[in-house]
Amino acid sequence: MAKFEGVKWAPQQMRYGLPEKQFEVVEPDSRVYGVSRSIHYGLFLVFEGIRFYCHKNPGGEIEVVFVNWHLNLERFQKGIAFNLSSEQQEWVPTVDELENVFIHLFLKDPSMRGFLEEMADLGAQGYLRPFTIDEEQSIGVTFPAQPAIRAMACRYDRYLGEPFCGVSVPQLVRAVGINKTGCLKLGVNYLMSVKAVDEAKKLCPEAACALFLDDNPGGNLPDRQITEWDSSCCLFGLRGGTVIKIPESPLILPSVTIQGIVAILREMGVAVEERHLAYGELIDKAKNGELVVACSVGTAGILNRCARLILADEMGQILATHSPDVKHPLFQKLGEAREYYWNIYIEKVKIPAGLRLFKYVL
């Protein structure tokens, strides 16, 4: 569901070699070897998507603002550790080290000044994209020899997430729990994400999201559990006013944004129930009108409400369809929660319990 508008990338990117702890700013099109473990085998491909706000503080200084980004850094760190051998774990950066690299070495670099000045003048939302790559020229099927972190940043005007059609894809599995990769932001997970959306389009040509079930395709379909959308987490709003959040597990990426949205909803007096949701139960709620709305929650779009949800079996036979009750108070409250989340960045609202604001003068 990547529908960015008005994207402008920063004029530079950064590189940080993990073995030698060496930082440098490089050109935005700085290349890596075509013969690479990362490119050929998907080894050491970890990334993050981190929203930020850039403005000028009352003193006229450029300031960048993040919400709960320590969780992004921790998740990135875990992904790096997973991709390195037991002998290479000393190369895994600390969260403080990552914070220093991204803020004090990269964003504070003089080459980034003009871009950030422009962002601050516009009061624009930004997107920081750290990622990893093996810098060695090799096609050996081994752990990376020259693992490095790179990062780029952009600003964007808006992310078009509503309205969207979502389709369940019980015939596909995004990740396997026993491997513990579904809870990490790894590049290798996202092939199945785009394949799932391609499958979803067979039932709804304009489908933008695919809803995954658990990693038990041989199980009884109604008993299988909802996990997440192809590249975002999900919330389900019920007629009684309760919102269901799927618990974190090895199959589900621990979303930074959804934690913020849940904190906001609770601050607004909305009951949020964290529990597993069986596919059969979701189908029943869609049929009997108890389901008010299904939501996609992620970094760029924050929260988007599904305009049409198609629930199918493994053969593509439609079992139920759902459209939101746009007049229900919960539908409106979820939209308000999205606005509230962005207003935390621009400091127009108070921060709910459990969220942290990080501000850096550049």
Rosetta blueprint (number, residue, H / E / L):
1 M L
2 A L
3 K L
4 F E
5 E E
6 G L
7 V L
8 K E
9 W E
10 A L
11 P L
12 Q L
13 Q E
14 M E
15 R E
16 Y E
17 G E
18 L L
19 P L
20 E L
21 K L
22 Q E
23 F E
24 E E
25 V E
26 V E
27 E L
28 P L
29 D L
30 S L
31 R L
32 V L
33 Y L
34 G L
35 V L
36 S L
37 R H
38 S H
39 I H
40 H H
41 Y H
42 G L
43 L L
44 F L
45 L L
46 V E
47 F E
48 E L
49 G L
50 I E
51 R E
52 F E
53 Y E
54 C E
55 H E
56 K E
57 N L
58 P L
59 G L
60 G L
61 E L
62 I E
63 E E
64 V E
65 V E
66 F E
67 V E
68 N L
69 W H
70 H H
71 L H
72 N H
73 L H
74 E H
75 R H
76 F H
77 Q H
78 K H
79 G H
80 I H
81 A H
82 F H
83 N L
84 L L
85 S L
86 S H
87 E H
88 Q H
89 Q H
90 E H
91 W H
92 V L
93 P L
94 T L
95 V H
96 D H
97 E H
98 L H
99 E H
100 N H
101 V H
102 F H
103 I H
104 H H
105 L H
106 F H
107 L H
108 K L
109 D L
110 P H
111 S H
112 M H
113 R H
114 G H
115 F H
116 L H
117 E H
118 E H
119 M H
120 A H
121 D H
122 L H
123 G L
124 A L
125 Q E
126 G E
127 Y E
128 L E
129 R E
130 P E
131 F E
132 T E
133 I E
134 D E
135 E L
136 E L
137 Q L
138 S L
139 I L
140 G L
141 V L
142 T L
143 F L
144 P L
145 A L
146 Q L
147 P E
148 A E
149 I E
150 R E
151 A E
152 M E
153 A E
154 C E
155 R E
156 Y E
157 D L
158 R E
159 Y E
160 L L
161 G L
162 E L
163 P L
164 F E
165 C E
166 G E
167 V E
168 S E
169 V L
170 P L
171 Q L
172 L L
173 V L
174 R L
175 A L
176 V L
177 G H
178 I H
179 N H
180 K L
181 T L
182 G L
183 C L
184 L L
185 K L
186 L E
187 G H
188 V H
189 N H
190 Y H
191 L H
192 M H
193 S H
194 V H
195 K H
196 A H
197 V H
198 D H
199 E H
200 A H
201 K L
202 K L
203 L L
204 C L
205 P L
206 E L
207 A E
208 A E
209 C E
210 A E
211 L E
212 F E
213 L E
214 D L
215 D L
216 N L
217 P L
218 G L
219 G L
220 N L
221 L H
222 P H
223 D H
224 R L
225 Q E
226 I E
227 T E
228 E E
229 W E
230 D L
231 S L
232 S L
233 C E
234 C E
235 L E
236 F E
237 G E
238 L E
239 R L
240 G L
241 G L
242 T E
243 V E
244 I E
245 K E
246 I L
247 P L
248 E L
249 S L
250 P L
251 L L
252 I L
253 L L
254 P L
255 S L
256 V H
257 T H
258 I H
259 Q H
260 G H
261 I H
262 V H
263 A H
264 I H
265 L H
266 R H
267 E H
268 M L
269 G L
270 V L
271 A E
272 V E
273 E E
274 E E
275 R L
276 H L
277 L L
278 A E
279 Y H
280 G H
281 E H
282 L H
283 I H
284 D H
285 K H
286 A H
287 K H
288 N H
289 G L
290 E L
291 L E
292 V E
293 V E
294 A E
295 C E
296 S E
297 V E
298 G E
299 T L
300 A L
301 G L
302 I E
303 L E
304 N E
305 R E
306 C E
307 A E
308 R E
309 L E
310 I E
311 L E
312 A E
313 D L
314 E L
315 M L
316 G L
317 Q L
318 I E
319 L E
320 A E
321 T E
322 H E
323 S L
324 P L
325 D L
326 V L
327 K L
328 H L
329 P H
330 L H
331 F H
332 Q H
333 K H
334 L H
335 G H
336 E H
337 A H
338 R H
339 E H
340 Y H
341 Y H
342 W H
343 N H
344 I H
345 Y H
346 I L
347 E L
348 K L
349 V L
350 K L
351 I L
352 P L
353 A L
354 G L
355 L L
356 R L
357 L E
358 F E
359 K E
360 Y E
361 V E
362 L L
